[in-house]
Each structure stands twice: as structure tokens, then as C-alpha cells.
Amino acid sequence: MSFKDEFKRDMRNVMKDVEKEVHKTWKIDYKGHCIEIINQLKEEILIIDGVTVDKNKRKSLLSHMIPYSKLSGTLEMEDGVKRTVSVKLGGYISFKCIVKIDNDTVLDDSLKLDFLPWNHKEKIVPFIQQQIQTHNKIVDDGLPDDEYLYDENHPRLAAGLSDHFADDTPTPLYVKKLLKLFEKQINHPTTKTRKATYEEIISDNIASYGEAFIERLQQAQLDESLVQHEALWLLEHAAHREVVKFSITVLGCTNCEKYKELLFTIGKHEEFTPYVIYALKNGTKQANNQIWQLAQSVHGWGKMAAVEQLEATTPEIKHWLLTKGCENIIMSDYLAYTCALKGELAVALYQETISKELYDGAGLIIKSLLHKIEDEDHNIEDYLFENAILFRFVNHARIHCQTLEDFYTIMKISEFLNDEEIWEERSDDPWKQQERISIQQAIQPFINEPKWSQLATDALQQDIDLKALEIARFYELDIIPNLFELLEKYPTNSEIYFAIMDTNHRQHIIDLCVFAEKHLSLSSPSDEEEDCLQYIIQDLHEHEGVGLPLLQAALESDTGVLQYQALSVLEEWSPSIWKQPKILTALNNISTTTKDKEDRNLANQLLSK
């Protein structure tokens, strides 16, 4: 995020807090009549007996320089006597509301505007506890402070992902200052000291400074009971996720056994899973079982952290690592090596027979390891061959390879073994070459079985199946007619568009563009239709002159990604192909109105050609 964007976001958040703080309502019952005064940031209202009788709209925030505003109205009593209601609102040091009826003061209220950072906001821990109590799991990984972190220009990130973007280097002297404020808070816990610590916490990301802070906190040797008391206070009042993370970390630096269940509940939200794991491992006894339970409760960045920290101390944990540990909604490839190593995949596959569950889990791990074969952190290739994992897995396939899903793993192993570019680099290792030949010979009967190509064709006649598509390509089947038949049934299925574009066959792409022009709402595409357009446009660079109406629609759309993709395609094409009035009009519009500087510059460059 640029400094300018960050400043705008910070100012927006400040105004949100001010608006919530100054929003006050007073109600007076005067001889059976209801007088209501509402104060908001940009408006004050006087309501008598449910009818708005006066209001003051502020055109700008500068109008608040005038210390007081006034409202007035008429109250008609039952005897017909009319009384004047006068309201005076405002003040600098404190906020006053003075209400007079004729000359009698009926309300004189004075409020102090504290602007405490946790006020007027939903607290995060109760938000999590409510979900766990109701559903026994997190069903919405959003958090109450999302509105302060994200907007239309900064889409919400998956829970736990933002920590991976944090700066590795903490702000100089930040840790020292924060610890000093926290020490002052625990020794003198007042609203003032708590506010100072809270505001300092939310000014940075603990992912940047956490290790340095833990080291200094442990060296400080503060009174543990006081530390826990204030950490719990912060946890209870936290309306910002960084405060929750800070509090959990601080608790983890103490003996927090009695808060184990609270921590475990918070850890089910993936934004906080790594911090809870630290607290459990560092501050409680026998934490491994709860870490295992957490690993089974989370399915994203939190699971990655849990599997990494989990100790495979029992056969049950090892079995889980091999059958379920690698399943994740994100980046399962990064879990595969850890699961294989901790779960002892080689030992498990060495058995004469294995369960289908273990076979499926091993298959997922092997596919992921093959995808990460060039990983510099782990010598995956040596692990696979020295432990005979591929050979043993293929042997078990004789029993368990029954479906297309099962065969897909066998196919991926075959593709790896037949990749001459990979094996040319290993030509000086005769032992691996011999192992390669042995596994190829064991796999060949599966490859020769004609049912797999037939099953793939049958599957693609019913619906788009990416694995069936890969298998069809493996057997060099012509499945383009199947894909276009599926398009007629599902004209906004983006996976079909992706599959056809992936052929990079010019005539197929021409036919697809013609289909899209007829079947997609180019002037106001739905989200599904935009996905389809993106798959087409992002791969038109090499196909000059194809899909020009689609490029025009992308240029005229309000979607930045589509606009940029279209601009980048035109940059590759000859101007004589695309210089048409409607395209030029769209480029002119982008160059003068779009907020994205890169898009504006690209549009101007195209116009100058």
C-alpha cells in the first residue's frame, strides 16, 4: 500500500471513530411530551413528539470550529399554551447539551469525549466465541475490524495471510517503546495508560516485531500476575486484531495453563492460530494434543501453521498427517513434505497392504511433492527415490486404482518419469535412472488400460472435469467437440473457456470468441461472465485480430483487471488491426478518467502509436 493510500485509509478510520464518538441521543419526558435531541457528526436534530421540528446540517467539518450550535421548536401543551424549546449543543473540552423550555432549564448534560480506540466497536474475542458456541466452528472468517483495514481498493485477504506480507524488519526502537508503555500499564492500569499501549500496538504489525518483543519481555522479568491481568484486559477489550495477537503472545510468555480453553477457542480462527500455538507450546503443558485438534479445525493459513508445529508423537497423529494433513484450501503443496516426513510415509507404504484412505492420502502427498520437485529447501527427489515411495505406491495401485481420480495420480507420476528435460539433468546418476525404469515398467500396464481414456471421454460428456481433461490430453484425445457441447449447456462456466484457451489453437480460439460474442452480456457482464472474458482476453496476445469486440467490451468495462488485460493485448498487436473509432474512444476514456496511473499511461502510449 502506498503512503498516500495508507494516509487516506487512516484519515477515513479517524473520521469513523469521531463519528461514532459524537453520535449522542438525549430524550426528555416533559409533562407527557417526548423531546429528543440527536447529535451526529454532520447533523443535529430536534424531534418533538416524533416530529422533526429543527435540524442543522453541517456542510463541512470546518463548521465544527464554531463551538456551539442551536436548535429550537415549539411545544404545544394540552391547555393550548405554546412553549419554546431551545437546545444548545457543543463545546471544546467537553460536549454539552442544554435544553430550555421557555426560560426553564430541563436538561444540562456534559459529556467528555474520550475517543478511546476500543469504544463503539464490536469486540473480536466475543465475536469468535459466539460463532464457536453456535456452530462449533468458524463459519465466517471475517472480523469486526475488517472495515478499518479493507475497502474497495484493498480487497479483504484470507484470514492469516496479511502476516506473510508484514515487513520482516521492525521499526527502530518500536519494541523498546511498546514494552515501556506496557510496563507502565501493568504497574498503573488506568484508562490513560491502557489507551497509550493500545494505540501503540495498532500502529504496527506484531508479525514484524514479535520475536524481538518476546525476547525483551522475557528479559524484563515483570510480575507475571500483573502481566496476565493486563493482557486479559486487552484481550477482552480488543476491537483490533493486532491487539488480540499481542495479548495472546504476552499470555504465551507466562504460565497460561488456566486460559488454555480460551486460547483454543480463539485459535480456531485462522487469523490467530499461529499465535495461539505459540502460547500453547510456550505457556501450557501437554499442548500437542490441542495443537492437533486445532490442525483438524482449520483449513487455510492456520492449518499450515498447525501442521508445521505439530509433533507426530502417536500412530493416530501420523495416520492423520498421511490421510488428512495435506488437505487444505490453499497451498497444500507446502504441507506435503512436512506430512510425509512426520507421518513416515515411507514406512506406511512399506506395508504389504494399505487402506484406501491411506492410499488416497499418499496420492495427494505424492502429487504435491512432484509439483514441488525443484523446491530448494527440501531434496524431495532424493526423498521419493531413496525411500522407494513411488515404487511402493504404484504397487499398492494394483488394488486401489479404480477411478479416474485414482488414475490421475498414476498419470502424474508417469509424466514426471517421462519428462526427458528433467531426467537429462540426472543422466549421471545411474542408480536413479535404473529406479526410474523400474517404476515406468510397473506403471505401464495402467497406462495401457483403455478404460481410462474412455472414462475421461464419458466424464467430459457430462460436465467439465479438469482432471478428466488432463487425462484426455495425456491420451491425445480430441475433446474439443465435447467442450463446445458443454458450452452450449453451461455458457458461463469459466473452466470450459480456460480449457479451450489452453489449447492455444487459433481456430478453436476464434470459435470460442464468436461464441462469447453471442452468448455473453458484453455491455453489463455478470461476475461469472467477467471470469469467462478474463480467461479469453489474457491469452489473446499471440492471436492478432481475434476477439476484437471482446477487447472493446473489456476496455469499456469498470473492471480494472479486464481493462489492463485488454490494454496489454493491444500493446502486442499492430495498430492497424485495432485502430477503430470505438476502440479509440474507449482508450481516450481510460486515459482521462481511470484512477489507475499505469492504465492511463498505457492508454496514452497506445493512442500515440
C-alpha positions in Angstrom: 0.0 0.0 0.0 1.4 3.4 -0.9 1.9 6.1 1.7 -0.9 8.1 0.0 -3.3 5.2 0.2 -2.3 4.4 3.8 -2.9 8.1 4.8 -6.3 8.1 3.2 -7.3 4.9 5.0 -6.0 6.3 8.3 -8.0 9.5 7.9 -11.1 7.6 6.9 -10.7 5.5 10.0 -10.2 8.5 12.2 -13.4 10.0 10.9 -15.3 6.8 11.5 -14.2 6.9 15.2 -15.1 10.6 15.6 -18.5 10.0 14.0 -19.2 7.1 16.5 -17.9 9.1 19.5 -20.0 12.2 18.8 -23.2 10.3 17.9 -25.3 11.0 21.0 -29.0 11.0 21.8 -30.9 12.6 24.6 -34.6 12.0 25.5 -36.7 14.1 27.8 -40.2 13.4 29.0 -41.7 16.8 29.7 -45.3 16.7 31.1 -46.2 13.8 28.8 -44.4 15.1 25.7 -41.2 13.5 24.3 -38.4 15.8 23.4 -35.5 14.0 21.6 -32.1 15.6 20.6 -29.8 13.7 18.2 -26.2 14.8 17.6 -24.3 13.4 14.7 -21.0 14.4 13.0 -22.7 16.3 10.2 -26.2 16.9 11.6 -28.1 17.9 14.8 -31.8 17.2 15.0 -34.6 18.3 17.4 -37.7 16.0 17.5 -40.8 16.8 19.5 -43.4 14.1 19.9 -42.0 12.1 16.9 -41.9 15.1 14.5 -38.6 16.7 13.4 -39.0 20.4 14.1 -35.5 21.6 13.5 -32.2 20.4 12.2 -28.8 21.8 11.5 -26.8 20.2 8.6 -23.1 20.8 8.6 -21.7 21.2 5.1 -18.1 20.5 6.2 -16.1 19.6 9.2 -14.7 23.1 9.4 -18.2 24.1 10.7 -17.2 22.5 14.0 -14.8 25.4 14.6 -18.0 27.2 15.8 -18.2 25.9 19.4 -22.0 25.7 19.7 -25.0 25.2 17.5 -28.6 25.9 18.4 -31.9 24.3 17.6 -35.4 25.4 18.5 -39.0 24.4 18.3 -42.5 24.9 19.7 -44.2 22.6 22.1 -48.0 23.0 22.3 -49.4 21.9 25.7 -52.9 20.4 26.3 -54.3 23.8 27.5 -53.2 25.4 24.2 -50.3 27.3 25.7 -47.2 27.2 23.3 -43.8 26.9 24.8 -40.4 27.5 23.1 -37.9 24.6 23.3 -34.3 25.8 22.9 -31.3 23.5 22.5 -27.7 24.4 22.8 -25.1 21.8 21.7 -21.3 21.7 21.5 -18.1 22.7 23.3 -14.4 22.0 23.0 -13.2 20.5 26.3 -16.5 18.7 27.0 -19.6 18.2 24.9 -22.7 19.9 26.4 -26.4 19.6 25.7 -28.5 22.3 27.3 -32.3 22.2 26.8 -34.6 25.0 28.0 -38.3 25.3 27.8 -39.1 29.0 27.8 -36.6 30.1 30.4 -36.5 26.9 32.5 -33.6 24.6 32.1 -34.8 21.0 31.8 -31.5 19.3 30.8 -27.9 20.3 31.4 -25.7 17.4 30.4 -22.0 17.4 29.9 -20.1 14.6 28.3 -16.4 14.0 28.0 -15.3 12.9 24.5 -12.7 10.3 25.2 -12.0 8.8 21.7 -10.9 5.6 23.2 -9.7 3.2 20.4 -11.8 0.3 21.6 -15.0 2.2 22.1 -18.1 1.9 19.8 -16.7 -1.1 18.1 -17.5 -4.8 18.2 -15.1 -6.8 20.3 -13.2 -9.6 18.5 -13.0 -12.3 21.1 -16.8 -12.4 21.9 -17.4 -12.3 18.1 -15.3 -15.5 17.8 -16.8 -17.1 20.9 -20.3 -16.6 19.6 -19.5 -18.4 16.3 -17.9 -21.3 18.2 -20.8 -21.5 20.6 -23.4 -21.5 17.8 -21.7 -23.6 15.2 -18.7 -25.3 17.0 -16.5 -23.8 14.2 -15.7 -20.6 12.4 -18.3 -20.1 9.6 -17.3 -16.6 8.7 -13.6 -15.8 8.8 -14.2 -12.0 8.5 -13.5 -10.0 11.6 -15.2 -6.9 13.1 -12.2 -4.7 12.2 -12.3 -5.5 8.5 -14.0 -2.2 7.8 -10.9 -0.4 9.2 -8.4 -2.5 7.1 -10.1 -3.0 3.8 -12.0 -1.0 1.2 -12.9 -1.1 -2.5 -9.2 -0.5 -3.3 -7.8 -3.1 -0.9 -9.8 -6.3 -1.0 -10.1 -8.4 2.1 -7.3 -11.0 2.5 -7.8 -14.6 3.6 -7.5 -15.0 7.4 -3.9 -15.2 8.4 -2.5 -14.1 5.0 -1.7 -10.5 6.0 1.0 -11.6 8.4 3.0 -13.0 5.5 3.2 -9.6 3.9 4.4 -7.9 7.0 7.9 -6.2 6.9 10.5 -8.5 8.4 12.4 -5.6 10.0 10.7 -3.9 13.0 10.6 -0.2 13.2 13.7 1.0 15.1 13.1 1.5 18.9 9.5 0.4 18.5 9.8 -2.7 20.7 11.6 -0.7 23.4 8.9 2.0 23.4 6.0 -0.6 23.4 7.4 -2.6 26.3 7.9 0.7 28.2 4.3 1.6 27.7 3.1 -1.9 28.6 5.2 -1.9 31.8 3.7 1.4 32.8 0.2 0.0 32.1 0.7 -3.1 34.3 2.1 -1.0 37.2 -0.6 1.7 36.8 -3.6 0.3 35.0 -5.7 3.3 34.1 -7.6 4.3 31.0 -4.8 6.7 30.1 -2.0 4.0 30.2 -4.2 1.4 28.6 -5.1 3.7 25.8 -1.4 4.6 25.2 -0.4 0.9 24.9 -3.4 0.0 22.8 -2.7 2.8 20.3 0.9 1.8 20.0 0.0 -1.8 19.4 -2.3 -1.0 16.5 0.3 1.2 14.8 2.4 -1.8 13.7 2.1 -5.5 12.9 3.3 -8.0 15.5 4.4 -10.3 12.7 7.2 -7.7 12.2 8.4 -7.3 15.8 7.0 -10.3 17.7 10.3 -12.2 18.2 12.2 -9.1 19.4 9.3 -8.2 21.7 9.1 -11.7 23.3 12.9 -11.6 24.0 12.7 -8.2 25.7 9.6 -9.1 27.6 11.2 -12.3 29.0 14.3 -10.3 29.9 12.3 -7.7 31.8 11.0 -10.3 34.3 7.8 -8.4 35.1 5.3 -9.6 37.7 3.5 -12.4 35.9 0.1 -11.9 37.6 0.1 -8.2 36.6 1.2 -9.1 33.1 -1.6 -11.6 32.8 -4.2 -9.3 34.2 -3.5 -6.5 31.7 -3.1 -9.0 28.8 -6.5 -10.3 29.6 -7.9 -6.8 29.8 -6.6 -6.0 26.4 -7.9 -9.3 25.1 -11.4 -8.6 26.5 -11.5 -5.1 25.0 -9.7 -5.7 21.8 -11.5 -4.4 18.7 -8.4 -4.6 16.5 -6.8 -7.9 15.5 -3.3 -6.7 16.3 -4.3 -6.2 20.0 -5.6 -9.8 20.1 -2.4 -11.1 18.7 -0.3 -9.0 21.1 -2.4 -10.2 24.1 -2.1 -13.9 23.1 1.6 -13.5 22.6 2.0 -11.9 26.0 0.0 -14.7 27.7 2.2 -17.2 26.0 5.2 -15.7 27.8 3.6 -16.7 31.1 2.2 -19.8 32.6 -1.2 -19.6 30.9 -2.5 -23.1 31.6 -5.8 -21.9 33.1 -6.5 -19.9 30.0 -6.0 -22.9 27.7 -9.6 -23.3 26.6 -10.0 -19.6 25.9 -6.8 -19.7 23.8 -8.0 -22.8 22.0 -11.3 -21.2 21.1 -9.6 -18.1 19.7 -7.1 -20.3 17.8 -10.0 -21.8 15.7 -10.0 -18.5 13.8 -7.1 -18.8 11.3 -6.0 -15.1 11.8 -4.9 -16.1 15.3 -3.9 -19.8 15.0 -0.1 -19.3 14.9 -0.2 -17.0 17.9 -2.3 -19.4 19.9 0.0 -22.3 19.0 2.9 -20.3 20.3 1.1 -19.6 23.6 0.1 -23.2 24.0 3.6 -24.6 23.3 5.3 -22.0 25.4 2.9 -21.4 28.3 1.0 -24.7 28.8 1.7 -28.3 29.5 1.0 -31.2 27.0 -0.1 -28.7 24.3 0.5 -31.1 21.4 -3.0 -32.7 21.6 -4.7 -29.3 21.4 -2.5 -28.3 18.5 -3.6 -31.5 16.8 -7.2 -30.6 17.5 -6.6 -27.1 16.0 -5.0 -28.6 12.9 -8.2 -30.6 12.4 -10.3 -27.5 12.9 -8.7 -25.1 10.4 -8.3 -25.3 6.7 -6.1 -22.5 5.5 -3.1 -20.5 6.7 -3.9 -21.6 10.2 -3.6 -25.3 9.2 -0.2 -24.6 7.6 1.0 -23.2 11.0 -0.6 -26.1 13.0 0.9 -28.9 10.9 4.3 -27.2 11.0 4.2 -27.1 14.8 2.5 -30.5 15.4 4.7 -33.3 16.8 3.8 -36.8 15.4 4.0 -38.5 18.8 1.3 -41.2 18.3 0.3 -43.6 15.5 -3.0 -41.7 15.3 -1.3 -38.4 14.6 0.9 -40.0 12.0 -2.1 -41.6 10.3 -3.9 -38.3 10.3 -0.9 -36.5 8.7 -0.8 -39.0 5.9 -4.5 -39.1 5.2 -5.8 -35.6 6.1 -2.8 -33.4 6.9 -2.2 -32.4 3.3 -5.8 -31.4 2.5 -6.1 -27.7 2.6 -8.0 -25.0 0.7 -4.7 -23.2 0.0 -1.1 -24.3 -0.9 -1.4 -27.9 0.0 1.9 -28.4 -1.8 3.7 -26.7 1.1 2.2 -29.2 3.6 3.2 -32.3 1.6 6.8 -32.7 2.6 6.1 -32.0 6.3 3.2 -34.5 6.3 5.3 -37.2 4.5 8.3 -36.7 6.9 6.4 -36.5 10.2 3.8 -39.1 9.2 6.6 -41.5 8.0 5.1 -42.1 4.5 7.8 -44.5 3.5 7.1 -46.7 6.5 3.4 -46.7 5.9 3.8 -47.6 2.2 6.2 -50.4 3.0 3.3 -52.5 4.5 2.1 -55.3 2.3 -1.5 -53.8 2.1 -2.8 -50.4 3.0 -6.3 -48.9 3.4 -7.9 -46.9 0.6 -7.9 -43.9 2.9 -4.1 -44.1 3.2 -3.7 -44.7 -0.5 -5.7 -41.6 -1.3 -3.8 -39.5 1.3 -0.5 -40.8 0.0 -1.6 -40.0 -3.6 -2.3 -36.4 -2.7 1.1 -36.1 -0.9 2.9 -37.6 -3.9 1.2 -35.3 -6.4 2.1 -32.3 -4.3 5.7 -33.5 -3.9 6.1 -33.9 -7.7 4.8 -30.4 -8.2 7.4 -29.1 -5.7 10.2 -31.3 -7.0 12.5 -28.3 -7.6 12.0 -27.0 -4.0 15.4 -25.7 -2.9 14.5 -26.1 0.8 13.9 -29.9 0.6 15.6 -32.6 -1.5 12.2 -34.0 -2.5 13.6 -36.2 -5.3 16.0 -38.0 -3.1 13.3 -38.5 -0.5 11.0 -40.1 -3.1 13.6 -42.4 -4.6 15.8 -43.3 -1.6 12.7 -44.4 0.3 11.1 -46.2 -2.7 7.9 -44.2 -2.2 6.9 -44.0 -5.9 7.6 -47.7 -6.4 5.7 -48.8 -3.4 2.8 -46.5 -4.2 2.5 -48.0 -7.7 2.5 -51.5 -6.2 -0.5 -50.6 -4.0 -2.2 -49.1 -7.0 -2.8 -52.6 -8.3 -5.5 -52.9 -5.7 -6.7 -49.3 -5.2 -6.5 -47.7 -8.6 -10.2 -48.0 -9.6 -11.4 -44.5 -10.6 -10.3 -41.6 -12.7 -9.3 -39.8 -9.6 -7.1 -42.7 -8.6 -5.5 -43.0 -12.1 -4.8 -39.2 -12.2 -2.0 -39.7 -9.6 -0.5 -42.6 -11.6 -0.6 -40.4 -14.7 1.2 -37.5 -12.9 3.9 -40.0 -11.8 4.2 -41.2 -15.4 4.5 -37.6 -16.7 7.3 -36.9 -14.2 9.2 -40.1 -15.2 8.8 -39.4 -18.9 9.9 -35.8 -18.7 13.2 -36.0 -20.6 14.2 -32.4 -19.7 14.1 -33.3 -16.0 16.0 -36.6 -16.5 18.6 -35.3 -18.8 19.9 -33.3 -15.8 20.1 -36.6 -13.8 21.8 -38.6 -16.5 25.0 -39.0 -14.4 23.1 -40.9 -11.6 22.8 -44.5 -12.9 21.0 -45.6 -9.7 18.1 -43.1 -10.1 17.9 -43.9 -13.8 17.5 -47.6 -13.0 14.8 -46.8 -10.4 13.1 -44.7 -13.0 13.0 -47.6 -15.4 11.6 -49.9 -12.8 8.8 -47.6 -11.9 8.0 -47.0 -15.5 7.7 -50.7 -16.1 5.4 -51.0 -13.1 3.2 -48.2 -14.3 3.0 -49.2 -18.0 0.1 -51.8 -17.5 -2.0 -49.0 -16.0 -1.2 -46.7 -18.9 -2.1 -49.4 -21.5 -5.5 -50.0 -19.9 -8.0 -48.5 -22.5 -10.7 -47.8 -19.9 -9.1 -44.6 -18.6 -9.4 -42.8 -21.9 -13.0 -43.9 -22.2 -13.8 -42.8 -18.7 -12.3 -39.4 -19.4 -14.4 -39.0 -22.5 -17.5 -40.1 -20.7 -16.9 -37.7 -17.9 -16.4 -34.7 -20.3 -19.7 -35.5 -22.0 -21.4 -34.9 -18.7 -19.6 -31.9 -17.2 -16.3 -30.1 -17.2 -13.8 -32.1 -15.2 -10.3 -30.7 -15.1 -8.7 -34.0 -14.2 -10.6 -35.8 -16.9 -9.5 -33.1 -19.3 -5.8 -33.7 -18.4 -6.2 -37.4 -18.8 -7.8 -36.9 -22.2 -4.9 -34.7 -23.2 -2.5 -37.4 -21.9 -4.0 -39.8 -24.3 -4.1 -37.1 -27.1 -7.9 -37.4 -27.5 -9.8 -34.8 -29.5 -12.2 -33.4 -26.8 -12.8 -30.0 -28.4 -16.3 -31.1 -29.7 -17.1 -32.2 -26.1 -16.1 -28.8 -24.7 -18.2 -26.8 -27.2 -21.2 -29.1 -26.5 -20.7 -28.3 -22.8 -20.5 -24.6 -23.6 -24.0 -24.8 -25.1 -25.2 -26.2 -21.8 -23.1 -24.0 -19.5 -22.3 -20.8 -21.4 -20.9 -19.0 -18.3 -18.7 -21.8 -17.0 -15.3 -20.2 -17.0 -13.4 -23.5 -16.6 -14.6 -24.5 -20.1 -13.3 -21.2 -21.5 -10.0 -21.9 -19.8 -9.7 -25.4 -21.2 -10.3 -24.2 -24.8 -7.9 -21.2 -24.5 -5.3 -23.6 -23.0 -5.1 -25.4 -26.4 -3.6 -22.2 -27.9 -5.2 -23.4 -31.2 -6.1 -20.4 -33.3 -9.3 -21.8 -34.9 -10.6 -23.1 -31.6 -10.0 -19.7 -30.0 -11.7 -17.9 -32.9 -14.7 -20.2 -32.5 -14.7 -19.5 -28.7 -14.6 -15.7 -29.3 -17.6 -15.9 -31.7 -19.5 -18.0 -29.1 -18.7 -15.4 -26.3 -19.8 -12.5 -28.5 -23.2 -14.2 -29.0 -23.8 -15.6 -25.5 -22.2 -13.2 -23.0 -23.7 -9.8 -21.9 -20.7 -7.7 -23.0 -22.3 -4.3 -22.1 -23.0 -5.4 -18.5 -21.4 -8.7 -17.7 -22.1 -10.6 -14.6 -19.3 -11.8 -12.3 -19.3 -15.2 -14.0 -19.3 -13.7 -17.4 -16.3 -11.4 -16.4 -14.4 -14.5 -15.4 -15.0 -16.0 -18.8 -13.9 -12.8 -20.5 -10.7 -12.7 -18.5 -9.8 -16.3 -19.5 -10.1 -15.3 -23.2 -8.5 -11.9 -23.1 -5.5 -12.8 -21.0 -4.3 -15.2 -23.8 -5.1 -13.2 -27.0 -1.6 -11.7 -27.2 -0.4 -14.2 -29.8 -3.7 -14.2 -31.8 -3.7 -10.9 -33.5 -7.1 -9.7 -34.7 -9.0 -12.4 -32.8 -11.8 -11.3 -30.4 -11.7 -7.5 -31.1 -15.3 -7.0 -29.9 -14.4 -8.7 -26.6 -11.4 -6.4 -26.2 -13.6 -3.4 -26.8 -16.1 -4.7 -24.1 -13.1 -5.1 -21.7 -11.9 -1.6 -22.4 -15.4 -0.2 -21.7 -15.9 -2.2 -18.5 -15.5 -0.8 -15.0 -13.3 -3.8 -14.0 -9.6 -2.7 -13.7 -8.3 -6.2 -14.4 -10.2 -6.6 -17.6 -9.1 -3.1 -18.8 -5.5 -3.8 -18.1 -5.6 -7.2 -19.9 -7.2 -5.6 -22.9 -4.6 -2.8 -23.0 -1.7 -5.2 -22.7 -3.1 -7.3 -25.7 -3.4 -4.2 -27.9 0.1 -3.3 -27.0 1.3 -6.5 -28.6 -0.9 -6.1 -31.7 -0.3 -4.0 -34.8 -2.2 -0.6 -34.5 -3.6 -1.2 -38.0 -5.6 -4.1 -36.6 -7.3 -2.3 -33.7 -7.4 1.4 -34.7 -11.1 1.7 -35.0 -13.4 4.6 -33.7 -14.9 2.6 -30.8 -11.6 1.3 -29.6 -10.0 4.8 -29.8 -13.0 6.3 -27.9 -12.5 3.6 -25.2 -8.8 4.4 -25.0 -9.5 8.1 -24.7 -11.9 7.5 -21.9 -9.4 5.4 -20.0 -6.6 7.9 -20.5 -8.7 10.7 -19.0 -10.9 9.1 -16.4 -9.4 5.9 -14.9 -7.8 6.2 -11.5 -5.1 3.7 -12.2 -2.0 5.5 -13.3 -0.5 2.5 -15.2 -3.7 2.0 -17.2 -3.7 5.8 -18.1 -0.1 5.7 -19.3 -0.7 2.5 -21.3 -3.8 4.0 -22.9 -1.8 7.2 -23.8 1.0 5.1 -25.3 -1.4 3.2 -27.5 -3.1 6.5 -28.6 0.3 7.9 -29.7 1.1 5.0 -32.0 
